[in-house]
Amino acid sequence: MIGGAAPLNMIFLSRRAIRRAIRPDLHERVVNFNSFLMGALMDGRADEDLRQRYFSRPDRMRSVDLYNHTQPEAFMSLPEWKRLEWWNDELELLSREDLLYDGERPRAVRVIDMLFELTMAPLNRCPSRETRKFIERILHLPEVREYRELRYEALRPGRRS
């Protein structure tokens, strides 16, 4: 080490190790989101029934919290660390009974937005290649695209009734 700083290769390995540890947690949430969306958009089940089934308890990715609390310097070396914290906080909010997103958006829109976030930099580095492909398949389902477009069109300021 020069001047007490970690060598660049140690930081690189540390980043890879953290991302590798986060991937199973992230994949589990993506699978859960997929099941939730299939129930909400394709089966037309009520939001409260689905909340009870998929988001009955506040949920957080333990790996993100673990690295954030036990190895904060290594965790904060990730370019995506702030977005990971945001994503984890959003995940916890999904369990709230009174959840309204931006005043009107239901839980399904929040889930779609969270999946979409995982496809954009810097969060797109966290999911594994297989999970990224799975997310893309979910987001390209006609029902998901149609639902997202309808909800955003309804919420657009200045729309005509």
C-alpha positions in Angstrom: 0.0 0.0 0.0 1.2 3.5 -0.8 0.2 6.1 1.7 -2.3 3.9 3.4 -4.5 3.6 0.3 -5.6 0.2 -1.0 -4.1 -0.7 -4.3 -6.4 -0.4 -7.3 -6.5 -4.2 -7.9 -7.7 -4.7 -4.3 -10.5 -2.1 -4.8 -11.5 -3.8 -8.1 -11.6 -7.3 -6.4 -13.5 -5.8 -3.6 -16.1 -4.4 -5.9 -16.5 -7.7 -7.8 -16.9 -9.5 -4.5 -19.5 -7.1 -3.2 -21.5 -7.3 -6.5 -21.2 -11.1 -6.5 -22.6 -11.2 -2.9 -25.5 -8.9 -3.8 -26.6 -10.9 -6.9 -28.5 -13.8 -5.2 -30.4 -11.3 -3.0 -31.2 -9.2 -6.1 -32.3 -12.2 -8.2 -34.6 -13.4 -5.4 -36.3 -10.0 -5.4 -36.6 -10.0 -9.2 -38.3 -13.4 -9.2 -40.7 -12.1 -6.5 -41.4 -9.0 -8.6 -42.2 -11.2 -11.6 -44.7 -13.3 -9.7 -46.3 -10.1 -8.3 -46.6 -8.5 -11.7 -48.1 -11.7 -13.3 -50.7 -11.7 -10.6 -51.4 -8.0 -10.8 -51.4 -7.5 -14.6 -52.4 -10.8 -16.1 -54.7 -12.3 -13.4 -56.1 -8.9 -12.4 -55.9 -9.7 -8.7 -56.5 -6.9 -6.1 -53.4 -4.9 -4.9 -54.1 -5.7 -1.3 -54.3 -9.4 -1.8 -51.0 -9.3 -3.7 -49.4 -7.1 -1.1 -50.3 -9.7 1.6 -48.8 -12.5 -0.5 -45.6 -10.9 -1.8 -44.9 -7.9 0.5 -46.5 -8.7 3.8 -43.3 -7.8 5.8 -40.8 -5.0 5.2 -38.0 -6.5 3.1 -34.4 -5.4 2.6 -31.5 -7.0 0.8 -29.4 -8.2 3.7 -26.2 -8.3 1.6 -26.5 -4.5 0.9 -27.1 -3.7 4.6 -24.3 -6.1 5.6 -21.7 -4.5 3.4 -22.9 -1.0 4.1 -22.5 -1.5 7.9 -19.5 -3.8 8.1 -17.4 -2.6 5.2 -18.6 0.9 4.4 -15.4 2.0 2.6 -15.5 -1.0 0.3 -19.3 -0.6 -0.3 -18.9 3.2 -1.0 -16.2 2.4 -3.6 -19.0 1.0 -5.8 -20.2 3.7 -8.3 -23.7 2.4 -7.7 -23.8 2.4 -3.9 -26.2 5.3 -3.5 -28.7 3.8 -6.0 -28.4 0.4 -4.2 -29.3 2.1 -0.9 -32.2 3.8 -2.7 -33.4 0.5 -4.2 -33.2 -1.2 -0.8 -35.2 1.6 0.8 -37.8 1.4 -2.0 -38.0 -2.4 -1.5 -38.8 -1.8 2.2 -41.6 0.6 1.3 -43.4 -2.0 -0.8 -44.9 -3.5 2.3 -46.7 -0.4 3.4 -50.5 -0.8 3.3 -51.1 2.9 2.4 -48.5 2.9 -0.4 -49.2 5.4 -3.1 -46.4 6.3 -5.4 -46.3 10.0 -6.4 -49.8 10.3 -5.1 -51.6 8.0 -7.5 -49.3 5.2 -8.8 -50.1 1.7 -7.4 -47.6 -0.8 -6.2 -47.3 -2.4 -9.7 -45.9 0.8 -11.2 -43.4 1.0 -8.4 -42.3 -2.5 -9.0 -41.9 -1.9 -12.8 -39.9 1.3 -12.0 -37.6 -0.6 -9.7 -37.0 -3.3 -12.4 -36.4 -0.6 -15.0 -33.8 1.0 -12.6 -31.8 -2.3 -12.7 -31.4 -1.9 -16.4 -29.8 1.5 -16.2 -26.3 2.6 -15.2 -24.9 2.3 -12.6 -27.3 -0.3 -11.2 -27.1 -2.5 -14.3 -23.7 -3.7 -13.0 -25.3 -5.5 -10.0 -27.6 -8.2 -11.5 -26.0 -11.2 -13.0 -26.2 -11.7 -16.8 -29.1 -14.2 -16.4 -31.0 -11.8 -14.1 -30.5 -8.9 -16.5 -32.0 -11.1 -19.3 -34.9 -12.1 -17.0 -35.6 -8.4 -16.2 -35.5 -7.5 -19.9 -38.0 -10.3 -20.6 -40.3 -9.0 -17.8 -40.1 -5.4 -19.0 -40.8 -6.4 -22.6 -44.0 -8.4 -21.8 -46.8 -6.7 -23.7 -48.9 -6.5 -20.5 -46.1 -4.7 -18.6 -45.4 -2.3 -21.4 -49.0 -1.5 -21.9 -49.7 -1.0 -18.2 -46.7 1.2 -17.8 -47.6 3.4 -20.7 -51.3 3.7 -19.6 -50.3 4.6 -16.1 -47.7 7.2 -17.2 -50.1 8.7 -19.7 -52.8 9.0 -17.0 -50.4 10.8 -14.7 -48.9 13.2 -17.3 -49.4 16.8 -16.3 -51.7 18.8 -18.6 -53.5 15.8 -20.0 -56.9 16.2 -21.4 -59.8 14.3 -19.8 
